[in-house]
Amino acid sequence: MEDVEQAARRTLARQYGEFTVPNLDALRRGGRVSAVQYAVGNLLGVRPVIAFDDGQLRPVRRARAEQAAQDILAQLRQLMQASGLNIRAGRTQSIGAVIGAHTGPGMYAFVAEPYGE
């Protein structure tokens, strides 16, 4: 069992992911954004782009609601081009009920992991 846990920890350490949500309702209900952040975010149409950092969820930047998912893709594309990554595979996948309960419907995310290390 320790081998599985160590392998999972190594994989998580190499991965990078971000996600955003189409609205702040579920984040507000779950206490992940304050009432002020909720009101201002909705008023200005701004959504957080969130990443895992050392096992914690942390906002890494903000994006306009209508461009949040495109912002993630554009930054990922820029990072990939700058790094010279060779993309091996990609896929879409539905999220589970636990994550969906915290983010609400319509969450958009990506996760990348170096290949061949």
C-alpha positions in Angstrom: 0.0 0.0 0.0 2.9 2.4 0.7 4.1 1.9 -2.9 0.7 3.1 -4.2 0.7 6.1 -1.9 4.3 7.0 -2.9 3.5 6.7 -6.6 0.4 8.9 -6.1 2.4 11.5 -4.3 5.1 11.6 -7.0 2.4 11.9 -9.7 0.7 14.7 -7.9 4.0 16.6 -7.4 4.6 16.6 -11.2 1.1 17.6 -12.2 -0.2 21.2 -12.6 -3.8 22.0 -13.0 -6.2 25.0 -12.9 -9.9 25.3 -12.9 -12.6 28.0 -13.1 -16.3 28.2 -12.7 -19.1 29.9 -14.7 -20.6 31.4 -11.6 -19.8 32.0 -8.0 -22.9 30.5 -6.4 -21.5 27.1 -5.3 -18.2 28.7 -4.1 -20.2 31.2 -2.0 -22.5 28.4 -0.5 -19.4 26.4 0.3 -17.6 29.3 2.0 -14.8 29.4 -0.5 -15.6 33.1 -1.4 -16.8 35.7 1.0 -20.0 37.7 0.5 -18.0 40.7 -0.6 -16.0 38.6 -3.1 -19.3 37.1 -4.4 -20.9 40.5 -4.8 -17.9 42.2 -6.5 -17.2 39.2 -8.7 -20.7 39.1 -9.9 -20.9 42.9 -10.4 -17.7 43.0 -12.4 -18.2 39.6 -14.1 -14.9 38.3 -12.7 -14.1 34.6 -11.8 -11.2 33.2 -10.0 -8.8 30.8 -11.7 -7.8 28.4 -9.0 -4.9 25.9 -8.8 -3.6 23.4 -6.3 -0.5 24.6 -4.4 1.0 22.2 -1.9 -2.3 20.4 -1.5 -4.3 23.7 -1.0 -6.6 25.5 -3.4 -5.2 28.9 -4.2 -6.5 31.6 -6.6 -3.7 32.2 -9.1 -5.4 35.0 -11.1 -8.8 36.4 -12.1 -10.5 36.4 -15.4 -13.6 37.9 -16.9 -16.4 35.4 -16.6 -17.0 35.0 -20.4 -13.2 34.5 -20.9 -12.2 32.5 -17.9 -12.0 29.1 -19.7 -10.4 30.7 -22.8 -7.9 32.4 -20.5 -6.8 29.1 -19.0 -6.4 27.6 -22.5 -4.5 30.6 -23.8 -2.1 30.6 -20.9 -1.6 26.8 -21.2 -0.9 27.2 -25.0 1.7 29.9 -24.3 3.4 27.8 -21.6 3.4 24.8 -23.8 5.0 26.7 -26.7 7.6 28.3 -24.5 8.5 25.0 -22.9 8.8 23.0 -26.1 6.5 20.3 -24.7 5.5 17.5 -27.0 1.8 16.8 -26.3 1.3 13.1 -26.2 -2.5 12.8 -25.4 -5.5 14.8 -24.3 -9.0 13.9 -23.2 -12.2 15.3 -21.7 -13.7 13.8 -18.7 -16.7 14.4 -16.5 -16.0 15.3 -12.9 -17.3 13.4 -9.9 -20.2 14.4 -7.7 -17.9 15.5 -4.8 -16.0 18.0 -6.9 -19.2 19.1 -8.6 -20.8 19.8 -5.3 -18.1 22.2 -4.4 -17.7 24.0 -7.8 -21.2 23.8 -9.2 -22.2 22.8 -12.7 -20.0 23.9 -15.7 -16.6 23.8 -14.0 -13.8 23.9 -16.5 -10.3 22.5 -15.7 -7.1 21.2 -17.2 -4.3 19.1 -15.7 -0.9 18.6 -17.3 1.9 16.2 -16.4 5.3 16.0 -18.0 5.7 12.9 -20.2 8.6 10.5 -19.9 10.1 11.6 -16.6 
